[in-house]
Amino acid sequence: MVIEDDKVLRELYSDMLSLAGMEVVASMASGLSAIEFIKDGNKVDLIIMDYRMPVLNGIATMKEIRKFCPDIPVIFATADEVMGITALDAGAAAVLVKPFAMEQLINAVKKLKK
């Protein structure tokens, strides 16, 4: 699942992962939409999420999702390195600092899917 409020980045991440042979089951513009998707019983193996989003930030979204899926790995994509450290402290599996190469994203996903 990709959670990114920037439409261009959301589509780019989804397209790159799909081209790498990975299934993107959902692509959401907000943390609230993602929470509802998971609360509805949809299964997700991994989440790629922006930190700064309107209404609910990435860490708050991750905490809420983990009430339903406690072991789901989350990769944060953020332009703010300090927020990346905060995300790791909150339990993120990995952080990618924007801008990053799509190869970094694909490698991070592959590493966590093993």
KEZADREN-991687 format. One record per atom (N, C-alpha, C): z, x, y; atom name; residue number from 1. Coordinates in Angstrom, 2 decimals. Example, Ala and Ser with C-alpha at 12.3 -4.5 7.8 and 13.67 -1.06 7.14 Angstrom:
<rofis>
<rofi <7.80, 13.19, -5.69>, "N", 1>
<rofi <7.80, 12.30, -4.50>, "CA", 1>
<rofi <7.80, 13.20, -3.30>, "C", 1>
<rofi <7.08, 12.85, -2.25>, "N", 2>
<rofi <7.14, 13.67, -1.06>, "CA", 2>
<rofi <7.87, 12.90, 0.03>, "C", 2>
</rofis>
This chain:
<rofis>
<rofi <0.00, 0.84, -1.18>, "N", 1>
<rofi <0.00, 0.00, 0.00>, "CA", 1>
<rofi <0.00, 0.89, 1.24>, "C", 1>
<rofi <-0.80, 0.49, 2.20>, "N", 2>
<rofi <-0.84, 1.18, 3.49>, "CA", 2>
<rofi <-0.26, 0.24, 4.54>, "C", 2>
<rofi <0.70, 0.75, 5.32>, "N", 3>
<rofi <1.29, -0.01, 6.43>, "CA", 3>
<rofi <1.10, 0.83, 7.69>, "C", 3>
<rofi <0.21, 0.39, 8.54>, "N", 4>
<rofi <-0.17, 1.14, 9.76>, "CA", 4>
<rofi <-0.65, 0.14, 10.79>, "C", 4>
<rofi <-0.05, 0.14, 11.97>, "N", 5>
<rofi <-0.43, -0.81, 13.01>, "CA", 5>
<rofi <-1.76, -0.47, 13.68>, "C", 5>
<rofi <-2.19, 0.77, 13.60>, "N", 6>
<rofi <-3.47, 1.18, 14.17>, "CA", 6>
<rofi <-4.57, 0.83, 13.16>, "C", 6>
<rofi <-5.43, -0.11, 13.52>, "N", 7>
<rofi <-6.45, -0.60, 12.60>, "CA", 7>
<rofi <-7.37, 0.51, 12.10>, "C", 7>
<rofi <-7.79, 1.40, 12.99>, "N", 8>
<rofi <-8.70, 2.48, 12.59>, "CA", 8>
<rofi <-8.04, 3.38, 11.54>, "C", 8>
<rofi <-6.79, 3.77, 11.80>, "N", 9>
<rofi <-6.09, 4.63, 10.83>, "CA", 9>
<rofi <-5.82, 3.89, 9.51>, "C", 9>
<rofi <-5.46, 2.62, 9.61>, "N", 10>
<rofi <-5.20, 1.82, 8.41>, "CA", 10>
<rofi <-6.44, 1.78, 7.52>, "C", 10>
<rofi <-7.58, 1.53, 8.14>, "N", 11>
<rofi <-8.83, 1.48, 7.38>, "CA", 11>
<rofi <-9.23, 2.86, 6.86>, "C", 11>
<rofi <-9.03, 3.88, 7.66>, "N", 12>
<rofi <-9.35, 5.25, 7.24>, "CA", 12>
<rofi <-8.53, 5.65, 6.02>, "C", 12>
<rofi <-7.21, 5.45, 6.07>, "N", 13>
<rofi <-6.35, 5.80, 4.93>, "CA", 13>
<rofi <-6.78, 5.02, 3.68>, "C", 13>
<rofi <-7.01, 3.75, 3.83>, "N", 14>
<rofi <-7.40, 2.91, 2.69>, "CA", 14>
<rofi <-8.74, 3.37, 2.12>, "C", 14>
<rofi <-9.70, 3.63, 2.98>, "N", 15>
<rofi <-11.02, 4.07, 2.52>, "CA", 15>
<rofi <-10.96, 5.43, 1.82>, "C", 15>
<rofi <-10.22, 6.37, 2.39>, "N", 16>
<rofi <-10.13, 7.70, 1.79>, "CA", 16>
<rofi <-9.45, 7.65, 0.42>, "C", 16>
<rofi <-8.40, 6.86, 0.31>, "N", 17>
<rofi <-7.71, 6.73, -0.98>, "CA", 17>
<rofi <-8.61, 6.06, -2.01>, "C", 17>
<rofi <-9.34, 5.05, -1.59>, "N", 18>
<rofi <-10.27, 4.37, -2.50>, "CA", 18>
<rofi <-11.37, 5.32, -2.96>, "C", 18>
<rofi <-11.92, 6.10, -2.04>, "N", 19>
<rofi <-12.95, 7.07, -2.40>, "CA", 19>
<rofi <-12.42, 8.13, -3.36>, "C", 19>
<rofi <-11.12, 8.40, -3.30>, "N", 20>
<rofi <-10.50, 9.38, -4.20>, "CA", 20>
<rofi <-10.15, 8.74, -5.56>, "C", 20>
<rofi <-10.54, 7.48, -5.74>, "N", 21>
<rofi <-10.32, 6.81, -7.01>, "CA", 21>
<rofi <-8.97, 6.11, -7.14>, "C", 21>
<rofi <-8.29, 5.91, -6.03>, "N", 22>
<rofi <-6.99, 5.24, -6.07>, "CA", 22>
<rofi <-7.15, 3.80, -5.59>, "C", 22>
<rofi <-6.37, 2.93, -6.19>, "N", 23>
<rofi <-6.43, 1.52, -5.81>, "CA", 23>
<rofi <-5.43, 1.25, -4.68>, "C", 23>
<rofi <-5.92, 0.69, -3.60>, "N", 24>
<rofi <-5.07, 0.27, -2.49>, "CA", 24>
<rofi <-4.90, -1.24, -2.64>, "C", 24>
<rofi <-3.72, -1.67, -3.08>, "N", 25>
<rofi <-3.52, -3.08, -3.37>, "CA", 25>
<rofi <-3.32, -3.92, -2.10>, "C", 25>
<rofi <-2.91, -3.28, -1.02>, "N", 26>
<rofi <-2.73, -4.00, 0.23>, "CA", 26>
<rofi <-2.76, -3.03, 1.40>, "C", 26>
<rofi <-3.23, -3.55, 2.52>, "N", 27>
<rofi <-3.28, -2.78, 3.76>, "CA", 27>
<rofi <-2.76, -3.70, 4.86>, "C", 27>
<rofi <-1.61, -3.36, 5.39>, "N", 28>
<rofi <-0.90, -4.24, 6.32>, "CA", 28>
<rofi <-0.78, -3.60, 7.71>, "C", 28>
<rofi <-0.76, -4.46, 8.73>, "N", 29>
<rofi <-0.62, -3.99, 10.10>, "CA", 29>
<rofi <0.83, -3.95, 10.56>, "C", 29>
<rofi <1.75, -4.55, 9.78>, "N", 30>
<rofi <3.14, -4.56, 10.21>, "CA", 30>
<rofi <4.09, -4.47, 9.03>, "C", 30>
<rofi <5.28, -3.98, 9.33>, "N", 31>
<rofi <6.31, -3.91, 8.32>, "CA", 31>
<rofi <6.71, -5.29, 7.82>, "C", 31>
<rofi <6.74, -6.26, 8.72>, "N", 32>
<rofi <7.12, -7.62, 8.33>, "CA", 32>
<rofi <6.16, -8.19, 7.30>, "C", 32>
<rofi <4.86, -7.97, 7.50>, "N", 33>
<rofi <3.85, -8.45, 6.54>, "CA", 33>
<rofi <4.03, -7.77, 5.18>, "C", 33>
<rofi <4.33, -6.49, 5.21>, "N", 34>
<rofi <4.53, -5.75, 3.97>, "CA", 34>
<rofi <5.76, -6.25, 3.21>, "C", 34>
<rofi <6.83, -6.51, 3.94>, "N", 35>
<rofi <8.05, -7.03, 3.31>, "CA", 35>
<rofi <7.76, -8.37, 2.64>, "C", 35>
<rofi <7.07, -9.25, 3.33>, "N", 36>
<rofi <6.73, -10.56, 2.75>, "CA", 36>
<rofi <5.85, -10.40, 1.52>, "C", 36>
<rofi <4.90, -9.48, 1.56>, "N", 37>
<rofi <4.00, -9.22, 0.43>, "CA", 37>
<rofi <4.82, -8.83, -0.80>, "C", 37>
<rofi <5.78, -7.96, -0.62>, "N", 38>
<rofi <6.61, -7.50, -1.73>, "CA", 38>
<rofi <7.61, -8.58, -2.16>, "C", 38>
<rofi <8.18, -9.29, -1.21>, "N", 39>
<rofi <9.10, -10.39, -1.54>, "CA", 39>
<rofi <8.40, -11.47, -2.36>, "C", 39>
<rofi <7.09, -11.61, -2.16>, "N", 40>
<rofi <6.31, -12.60, -2.91>, "CA", 40>
<rofi <6.03, -12.17, -4.35>, "C", 40>
<rofi <6.54, -10.99, -4.73>, "N", 41>
<rofi <6.40, -10.54, -6.11>, "CA", 41>
<rofi <5.23, -9.62, -6.38>, "C", 41>
<rofi <4.52, -9.22, -5.35>, "N", 42>
<rofi <3.40, -8.30, -5.54>, "CA", 42>
<rofi <3.93, -6.91, -5.86>, "C", 42>
<rofi <3.29, -6.24, -6.80>, "N", 43>
<rofi <3.73, -4.91, -7.25>, "CA", 43>
<rofi <2.99, -3.81, -6.50>, "C", 43>
<rofi <3.74, -2.82, -6.08>, "N", 44>
<rofi <3.21, -1.68, -5.35>, "CA", 44>
<rofi <3.83, -0.42, -5.95>, "C", 44>
<rofi <3.00, 0.61, -6.22>, "N", 45>
<rofi <3.49, 1.86, -6.80>, "CA", 45>
<rofi <3.96, 2.86, -5.75>, "C", 45>
<rofi <3.39, 2.76, -4.55>, "N", 46>
<rofi <3.64, 3.76, -3.52>, "CA", 46>
<rofi <3.27, 3.16, -2.16>, "C", 46>
<rofi <3.96, 3.60, -1.12>, "N", 47>
<rofi <3.67, 3.12, 0.23>, "CA", 47>
<rofi <3.38, 4.30, 1.14>, "C", 47>
<rofi <2.33, 4.15, 1.94>, "N", 48>
<rofi <2.03, 5.08, 3.03>, "CA", 48>
<rofi <2.28, 4.29, 4.30>, "C", 48>
<rofi <3.17, 4.79, 5.16>, "N", 49>
<rofi <3.62, 3.99, 6.28>, "CA", 49>
<rofi <3.76, 4.80, 7.56>, "C", 49>
<rofi <3.38, 4.17, 8.65>, "N", 50>
<rofi <3.60, 4.72, 9.97>, "CA", 50>
<rofi <5.08, 4.54, 10.32>, "C", 50>
<rofi <5.60, 5.41, 11.16>, "N", 51>
<rofi <6.99, 5.25, 11.59>, "CA", 51>
<rofi <7.08, 4.26, 12.75>, "C", 51>
<rofi <6.26, 4.49, 13.77>, "N", 52>
<rofi <6.33, 3.65, 14.97>, "CA", 52>
<rofi <5.38, 2.46, 14.83>, "C", 52>
<rofi <5.98, 1.29, 14.70>, "N", 53>
<rofi <5.22, 0.05, 14.62>, "CA", 53>
<rofi <5.94, -1.00, 15.45>, "C", 53>
<rofi <5.21, -1.99, 15.96>, "N", 54>
<rofi <5.87, -3.04, 16.72>, "CA", 54>
<rofi <6.81, -3.87, 15.84>, "C", 54>
<rofi <7.81, -4.43, 16.42>, "N", 55>
<rofi <8.80, -5.33, 15.82>, "CA", 55>
<rofi <9.77, -4.59, 14.90>, "C", 55>
<rofi <9.27, -3.94, 13.87>, "N", 56>
<rofi <10.12, -3.29, 12.88>, "CA", 56>
<rofi <9.57, -1.89, 12.60>, "C", 56>
<rofi <10.37, -0.86, 12.83>, "N", 57>
<rofi <9.86, 0.50, 12.61>, "CA", 57>
<rofi <9.79, 0.80, 11.11>, "C", 57>
<rofi <9.23, 1.95, 10.78>, "N", 58>
<rofi <9.03, 2.32, 9.39>, "CA", 58>
<rofi <10.30, 2.46, 8.58>, "C", 58>
<rofi <11.33, 3.02, 9.16>, "N", 59>
<rofi <12.58, 3.22, 8.40>, "CA", 59>
<rofi <13.23, 1.86, 8.11>, "C", 59>
<rofi <13.27, 0.98, 9.08>, "N", 60>
<rofi <13.82, -0.36, 8.85>, "CA", 60>
<rofi <12.99, -1.10, 7.80>, "C", 60>
<rofi <11.68, -0.93, 7.85>, "N", 61>
<rofi <10.80, -1.56, 6.86>, "CA", 61>
<rofi <11.08, -0.99, 5.48>, "C", 61>
<rofi <11.20, 0.33, 5.37>, "N", 62>
<rofi <11.47, 0.95, 4.07>, "CA", 62>
<rofi <12.80, 0.45, 3.50>, "C", 62>
<rofi <13.81, 0.38, 4.32>, "N", 63>
<rofi <15.12, -0.08, 3.85>, "CA", 63>
<rofi <15.06, -1.52, 3.33>, "C", 63>
<rofi <14.33, -2.35, 4.02>, "N", 64>
<rofi <14.20, -3.75, 3.59>, "CA", 64>
<rofi <13.40, -3.85, 2.29>, "C", 64>
<rofi <12.31, -3.11, 2.19>, "N", 65>
<rofi <11.48, -3.12, 0.97>, "CA", 65>
<rofi <12.28, -2.62, -0.22>, "C", 65>
<rofi <13.11, -1.63, 0.00>, "N", 66>
<rofi <13.89, -1.06, -1.10>, "CA", 66>
<rofi <14.96, -2.01, -1.64>, "C", 66>
<rofi <15.24, -3.07, -0.93>, "N", 67>
<rofi <16.13, -4.10, -1.48>, "CA", 67>
<rofi <15.46, -4.78, -2.68>, "C", 67>
<rofi <14.14, -4.81, -2.68>, "N", 68>
<rofi <13.37, -5.45, -3.75>, "CA", 68>
<rofi <12.79, -4.43, -4.72>, "C", 68>
<rofi <12.48, -3.25, -4.24>, "N", 69>
<rofi <11.88, -2.17, -5.03>, "CA", 69>
<rofi <12.61, -0.88, -4.69>, "C", 69>
<rofi <13.77, -0.65, -5.28>, "N", 70>
<rofi <14.61, 0.48, -4.85>, "CA", 70>
<rofi <14.03, 1.87, -5.09>, "C", 70>
<rofi <13.12, 2.00, -6.03>, "N", 71>
<rofi <12.62, 3.33, -6.37>, "CA", 71>
<rofi <11.22, 3.62, -5.84>, "C", 71>
<rofi <10.68, 2.75, -5.02>, "N", 72>
<rofi <9.32, 2.94, -4.56>, "CA", 72>
<rofi <9.21, 4.15, -3.62>, "C", 72>
<rofi <8.31, 5.10, -3.93>, "N", 73>
<rofi <8.15, 6.25, -3.05>, "CA", 73>
<rofi <7.42, 5.86, -1.75>, "C", 73>
<rofi <7.88, 6.43, -0.65>, "N", 74>
<rofi <7.28, 6.15, 0.65>, "CA", 74>
<rofi <6.86, 7.47, 1.30>, "C", 74>
<rofi <5.60, 7.52, 1.70>, "N", 75>
<rofi <5.08, 8.65, 2.47>, "CA", 75>
<rofi <4.96, 8.17, 3.91>, "C", 75>
<rofi <5.66, 8.85, 4.81>, "N", 76>
<rofi <5.55, 8.51, 6.22>, "CA", 76>
<rofi <4.46, 9.33, 6.87>, "C", 76>
<rofi <3.66, 8.66, 7.70>, "N", 77>
<rofi <2.65, 9.31, 8.52>, "CA", 77>
<rofi <3.10, 9.12, 9.96>, "C", 77>
<rofi <3.43, 10.21, 10.63>, "N", 78>
<rofi <3.97, 10.10, 11.99>, "CA", 78>
<rofi <3.48, 11.25, 12.86>, "C", 78>
<rofi <3.35, 10.97, 14.14>, "N", 79>
<rofi <2.98, 12.02, 15.09>, "CA", 79>
<rofi <4.21, 12.75, 15.62>, "C", 79>
<rofi <5.37, 12.25, 15.28>, "N", 80>
<rofi <6.62, 12.79, 15.80>, "CA", 80>
<rofi <7.38, 13.51, 14.69>, "C", 80>
<rofi <7.42, 14.84, 14.76>, "N", 81>
<rofi <8.08, 15.63, 13.72>, "CA", 81>
<rofi <9.56, 15.30, 13.58>, "C", 81>
<rofi <10.22, 15.00, 14.68>, "N", 82>
<rofi <11.64, 14.64, 14.62>, "CA", 82>
<rofi <11.83, 13.35, 13.83>, "C", 82>
<rofi <10.94, 12.39, 14.03>, "N", 83>
<rofi <11.00, 11.15, 13.27>, "CA", 83>
<rofi <10.72, 11.42, 11.79>, "C", 83>
<rofi <9.91, 12.43, 11.52>, "N", 84>
<rofi <9.65, 12.81, 10.13>, "CA", 84>
<rofi <10.91, 13.28, 9.44>, "C", 84>
<rofi <11.72, 14.04, 10.14>, "N", 85>
<rofi <12.99, 14.51, 9.58>, "CA", 85>
<rofi <13.92, 13.32, 9.36>, "C", 85>
<rofi <13.95, 12.41, 10.32>, "N", 86>
<rofi <14.76, 11.19, 10.19>, "CA", 86>
<rofi <14.31, 10.38, 8.97>, "C", 86>
<rofi <13.00, 10.29, 8.77>, "N", 87>
<rofi <12.46, 9.55, 7.62>, "CA", 87>
<rofi <12.87, 10.20, 6.30>, "C", 87>
<rofi <12.81, 11.52, 6.23>, "N", 88>
<rofi <13.24, 12.22, 5.01>, "CA", 88>
<rofi <14.72, 12.00, 4.76>, "C", 88>
<rofi <15.52, 12.06, 5.81>, "N", 89>
<rofi <16.95, 11.82, 5.69>, "CA", 89>
<rofi <17.24, 10.40, 5.21>, "C", 89>
<rofi <16.36, 9.46, 5.55>, "N", 90>
<rofi <16.54, 8.06, 5.15>, "CA", 90>
<rofi <16.02, 7.78, 3.75>, "C", 90>
<rofi <15.37, 8.79, 3.13>, "N", 91>
<rofi <14.93, 8.60, 1.76>, "CA", 91>
<rofi <13.43, 8.62, 1.52>, "C", 91>
<rofi <12.65, 8.96, 2.54>, "N", 92>
<rofi <11.20, 9.06, 2.33>, "CA", 92>
<rofi <10.90, 10.17, 1.33>, "C", 92>
<rofi <9.86, 9.97, 0.53>, "N", 93>
<rofi <9.47, 10.96, -0.46>, "CA", 93>
<rofi <8.71, 12.12, 0.17>, "C", 93>
<rofi <7.99, 11.83, 1.27>, "N", 94>
<rofi <7.20, 12.86, 1.94>, "CA", 94>
<rofi <6.88, 12.40, 3.36>, "C", 94>
<rofi <6.54, 13.37, 4.20>, "N", 95>
<rofi <6.13, 13.09, 5.58>, "CA", 95>
<rofi <4.87, 13.89, 5.87>, "C", 95>
<rofi <3.90, 13.23, 6.45>, "N", 96>
<rofi <2.69, 13.88, 6.93>, "CA", 96>
<rofi <2.68, 13.74, 8.44>, "C", 96>
<rofi <2.56, 14.85, 9.14>, "N", 97>
<rofi <2.56, 14.82, 10.60>, "CA", 97>
<rofi <1.13, 14.69, 11.09>, "C", 97>
<rofi <0.88, 13.63, 11.88>, "N", 98>
<rofi <-0.44, 13.38, 12.44>, "CA", 98>
<rofi <-0.75, 14.39, 13.52>, "C", 98>
<rofi <-1.97, 14.83, 13.65>, "N", 99>
<rofi <-3.08, 14.54, 12.75>, "CA", 99>
<rofi <-3.01, 15.42, 11.50>, "C", 99>
<rofi <-3.42, 14.86, 10.38>, "N", 100>
<rofi <-3.45, 15.61, 9.14>, "CA", 100>
<rofi <-4.79, 15.40, 8.45>, "C", 100>
<rofi <-5.14, 16.33, 7.59>, "N", 101>
<rofi <-6.40, 16.22, 6.84>, "CA", 101>
<rofi <-6.24, 15.17, 5.75>, "C", 101>
<rofi <-7.29, 14.43, 5.49>, "N", 102>
<rofi <-7.24, 13.41, 4.45>, "CA", 102>
<rofi <-6.90, 14.02, 3.09>, "C", 102>
<rofi <-7.26, 15.25, 2.88>, "N", 103>
<rofi <-6.92, 15.96, 1.64>, "CA", 103>
<rofi <-5.40, 16.04, 1.48>, "C", 103>
<rofi <-4.68, 16.22, 2.58>, "N", 104>
<rofi <-3.22, 16.26, 2.52>, "CA", 104>
<rofi <-2.66, 14.92, 2.05>, "C", 104>
<rofi <-3.22, 13.85, 2.56>, "N", 105>
<rofi <-2.79, 12.51, 2.15>, "CA", 105>
<rofi <-3.05, 12.29, 0.67>, "C", 105>
<rofi <-4.24, 12.60, 0.24>, "N", 106>
<rofi <-4.61, 12.41, -1.17>, "CA", 106>
<rofi <-3.73, 13.26, -2.07>, "C", 106>
<rofi <-3.49, 14.51, -1.70>, "N", 107>
<rofi <-2.63, 15.39, -2.51>, "CA", 107>
<rofi <-1.19, 14.88, -2.57>, "C", 107>
<rofi <-0.68, 14.37, -1.46>, "N", 108>
<rofi <0.68, 13.83, -1.43>, "CA", 108>
<rofi <0.79, 12.62, -2.36>, "C", 108>
<rofi <-0.20, 11.77, -2.34>, "N", 109>
<rofi <-0.20, 10.58, -3.21>, "CA", 109>
<rofi <-0.28, 11.02, -4.67>, "C", 109>
<rofi <-1.19, 11.93, -4.98>, "N", 110>
<rofi <-1.33, 12.39, -6.36>, "CA", 110>
<rofi <-0.03, 13.01, -6.87>, "C", 110>
<rofi <0.62, 13.79, -6.04>, "N", 111>
<rofi <1.87, 14.44, -6.42>, "CA", 111>
<rofi <2.95, 13.41, -6.78>, "C", 111>
<rofi <3.04, 12.35, -6.01>, "N", 112>
<rofi <4.06, 11.34, -6.23>, "CA", 112>
<rofi <3.71, 10.37, -7.35>, "C", 112>
<rofi <2.45, 10.26, -7.70>, "N", 113>
<rofi <2.03, 9.34, -8.75>, "CA", 113>
<rofi <2.14, 9.95, -10.14>, "C", 113>
<rofi <2.49, 11.23, -10.24>, "N", 114>
<rofi <2.59, 11.89, -11.56>, "CA", 114>
<rofi <3.74, 11.37, -12.35>, "C", 114>
</rofis>
